[in-house]
Amino acid sequence: MTPDLHVSEGYVEVRGGRVWYQVVGDGIGIPLVTIHGGPGGTHDYLEPLEALADERQVVFYDQLGAGKSDVPDDVSLWTNDRLVEEVEAVLDAVGSRRVHLLGQSWGTIVAAEYALSFPERLASLVLSDPCLSIPRFAAATAALRAALPADVQAILARHEAAGTTDSEEYQEASMEFYRRHVCRLDPWPDALMRTFGQLNPTIYERMQGPNEFVITGIHKDYDVTDRLGGLTVPTLFMCGRYGETRPEETEYYQSLVPGAEAVIFEESSHLPHLEEPARYTQVLRGFLRRWE
C-alpha cells in the first residue's frame, strides 16, 4: 500500500451476509472497481492495481464467502445472479454512479454479466485473462496439460483415476501446471500467496472443480459467447502469452464484441498485472483515460 494514498473500507449487506470493500485513492477520475477471480478467491492478488489510485479511486472487495467478507454455509448462494447483485451493492455502498469495471480470470464472468445487465453504470469494461466460455477454457487447459512432462501427466492421471486428488503428490504435480500457466514468477508474490492461502475450497470446488484443469463444478457448461455481441460499452481484453486463458480464446472473445480492443502480454502467463506490472499499468491507465 502506498503510504500517502487515502484508504477507506467498510461492509455492505448482501443476500447471505456482509461483503467487505476497500476504496484506495481520492482522485477525480472515474473510479475503477475490480472483481477478483477464484471462484472463492480474494482481492489481495489485485493489489498492484493501486498504482492507478493516483488519479482515481480504485475499489477492491472480497466476494461473499472469501477473505474479510462473511462466510455463510449456504452454497446455493453462489450463482451468477447473486454475484451481479453483489457488484451492484458494492457500487451503491461506495457511492459510484458510473465506474470502469475490471474483472480478472473467473471474475470476468461476473463483470461480463454485470455489463450486460447494467451498461448505463459503466464507462468501460476490462476483461483481463477472460474465461467467458468454460468449455473453451477446459479445452485450452487440456491442451496445456498435454504438453507437461510425461511423468507429471502420469502422476495426475493416476491420482485422478484413484480419486486421490487431495494427495500431496497430486498437488505438487499440479503445481507444474500452475508455475507454467498461472504465474511464471519465482517466488510467487506475497499478494498472490495471500489469495491462495485464503481460497475457500468449498466455493471453488462447487463452481470450478478440484483444480484449474479438472472442471466438474456447476460452471462447467457456462458460455456467454452468444451474448457478447450485446456489450455496448468500450471493452478491453488482456491476457498473457503463456496463460491458461490463452491468446487464441481471448482474441476470439474480442472478435465478438463490437469495437473491442485486445492486448497480449508477451512475458506473462495468467497474471500479467503481477508478471509485467509496469506495462500492464500503462496499458490500463491509457485505456481508462480514453474512456473518461
Buried (B, 14 or more C-beta within 10 A) or exposed (E): EEEEBEBEEEBBEBBBBBBBBBBBBEBEBBBBBBBBBBBBBBBBBBBBBBBBBBBBBBBBBBBBBBBBBBBBEEEEBBEBEBBBBBBBBBBEBBEBEEBBBBBBBBBBBBBBBBBBBBEEBBBBBBBBBBBBBBEBBBBBBEEBBEEBEEEBBEBBEBBBEEEEBEBEEBBEBBEBBBBBBBBBEEEBBEBBEBBBEBBBEBBBBBBBBBBBBBBEBBBBEBEBBEEBEBBBBBBBBBBBEBBBBBBEBBBBBBEBBEEBBBBBBEEBBBBBBBBBBEBBBEBBBEBBEEBE
